[in-house]
């Protein structure tokens, strides 16, 4: 241990940190770039979302403005698509792409898309695991209680599973968004290329999050001796 931080953990997480930083930089760069490119339709993100929802029989879902940067999300419990100011108010390629992506989640919800259903079921457990798994594992190591460590690892494994479930949900929402925008003539082929750049960059942030969770789980397994033999 080095100043209370395990060198093994640092070594394993440096590539993950770099991937996360690159992903964050990439999505911000892509969003900023295409926030300056306006679509030929002149429809704002809010208007695009409304059109897609109505066409897919989801007129009961509201589209509202929320605060924050890239805070856009679909809330299945309230049946509302929340869009950040830059997306809600503007008629740019970035706004259109993000708005369409969030409506993709609403359509998934309507169609009972299985990965989304399972992911929503996992939310309470994943939240508990995210908040308490570390505490349980560290307490187990401190007390030399392998059973407690195993329990914490099992709980954290659910967090990893949740992160992995997020990937097909996000990829599918983006795929739906691009298909709808193209088939409904809401964007041109050139504009669709920009939408793809924005959504692909955003997808990398979820890949980075899943990678971080997996590497952390592997670290716990190594340090507990459950993988590769214990190294004290």
N, C-alpha and C positions, 0 to 999 in steps of 0.2 A: 504493500500500500504506500502511496506517495501523498503526504499531507491529507490523508483521509480519503483519497481518490484512488481507485484501483487502476494501475497502468493498463491492465488488460482491457478494462472497460473503455478507457480513453482510446486505445489502439483500435478497438472494434468500432467505436462510434465516430472517429474522425471521418472516414469515408461517408458515413450516413449524414454527418453534419454538412459536409461539402455538397452532397447530393441535395439536401434540403435547402441549403443556401442558393444553389444553382437553380433549383426549381422555383423558389420564391422570386428570385431575380428575373427568371425567364417569364413567369406569368405576369409580373408587373410590367416588364418591358413590352410584352406582346399586347397587353391591355392598353398601355399608354400609346403605343404605336397606332393601333387601330381605333383608338378613341378620337383620333384626329381625322379619320376617314369616314365621311358620311355616306350613308346608303342612298341609292337612287330613289327608293320608295319614300324616304322622308319620315318613316314611322319610327317612333321612339320605342325603347325597350318595353315600356308599359303597354303600348299599343300592339306591338308584336305579340307579347304574352297574351293579351286579351283575345286577339284574333285566333291564335293557336288553341287556346282553351275553349273558346266558343265552338270552333270547328270540330273539336273532339268531344263535344257534349259535356263540357266542364264549365258551363256558365255559372254554376253555383260557387266556383272558386274565385275569390277576390284577388286582385293584384294591387298591392299597396307599396308605398315607399317606406324604406327603413333607413336607419342611420349607419354610418361606417363605410369603409372602402372595401369593395368586394365582399360585402356581408350578405350577398344574395342567397336565398334558400327557399325551399318549399316546405311549409309546415303542414304535415298531414293531419295533425291533431286539430288545427284551427281551419284547415282547408283554405290556405292562403299562400300566394306566392309573394314573397317579400323581396323587393329589388332596391339596391343601393341607389343613391341619387344619380350617380354617373350613368347607371343603367336605366333607371326609371325615366329620366327626363330627356335623354339624348337619342338621336337617330344615327348612331354610329355603328360600325361593324362590331366593335366590342360589345356595345349595349345589346344589339340584336342577338349576338351569339350567346351571351350569358343569359338573357331573358328566355330564349328558346330552350336552353339547357335546363333551366328551372321548371319550365312547363313540361319538359321531358319526364321529370320526376313525378309531376302530377298525373301524367298519363300512365306512368308505371304503377302508381297507386291505384288508379281506376282499373287497370288491367290485372291487378294482383301479381305483378312481376315478382317471381319467387325470391330472388336475391334481396329485393327491397323488403318483402314481407319478413323474411328471416332477419334482416338487418334491424328492422324496426322492433322486432321481438327481442333482439339482443341489447337494445339501448340501455335498459335499466341495469342489466348484469354488467355490461361493458363499463358503464359509469362507475359502478361499485368497484370493479376490478381496477380501473384507472386510478381511483382515489385511494384504495386500500391495499392493493397487491404489494406495492413497494414496502409499505409499513410492515405487513405480515412477514414478508421475506427477510427484511432487515432484522426484525425482531427474532426470527428463527435463527439467523446466523449469529446474532449476538448471544442468544441463550443456548446455542448449540443444539437446537431442536430441529432435526432434519424433517420431522413430520410437519412442522409449522412452515418450514421452507417449501416443502412440496405443496402444501395447501395454497400458499401464496403464488407459487408458479402455476398451479392449476387455474387459479383465478386470473392470473395475468394472461394465460393462454387464451382465455375467452376474449380478452382485449385484442389479441393478435387475430383471432378468428373474425372479430368484428371489423378490423381494419381490412382484412382480406375480402370480406363480403362487400365492403365499400367499393372496391375496384370495379367489379362488373356493374354495380349500380351506377357509378359515375360514367363509365365508358358507354354503357347502354343509353344513358340520358343524353350524352353528347351525340351519339349515333342517331338517335331519334330526332334530335334538334336539327342536325344537318340535313337529314332526309326531308323533314317537314319544310324547312326553309327553302330547299331546292324544289320540291314537288309543288309547293303552293306558290312558287314564283315570288317569294318575299325577298330573295336576294339573287343577284346575278352569279354566274360561275366564278367571276373574278372576286366578287364579294365573299362567296362561299369559301374560297381559298383563305381569305383573311379570318373568317369565322373558325375554320379548321385550325389555324395557327393559334388563335386565342384559346380554344377549348383543349387542344393538345397540350399546350403549356400548362393549363390548369390541371389537367389529368396527372401531370408529373408530380404535383404536390401530394396527391393521394398515394402515388407509388412511393414517394419518399417517406410518407407517414407509415405505410405498411412495412417498408424496409427497416425503419427505425424500430418498430415494434418487434419484428422478427429477430433483429440483431440483439435487442435487449433480452428477449426470451432465450436465445442461444447463450448469451452471457450468463444468465441465471442458471441454466442447465449445466454449463461448464463449471461454474463456481460451486454448485451444489454437489458435483460429482455424478450427476445423473447423465452426463454426456462426457465421454472421454476420460473418465476417472477424475477424482478430486485432486486439484492442484493447490495446495496450501503454501 
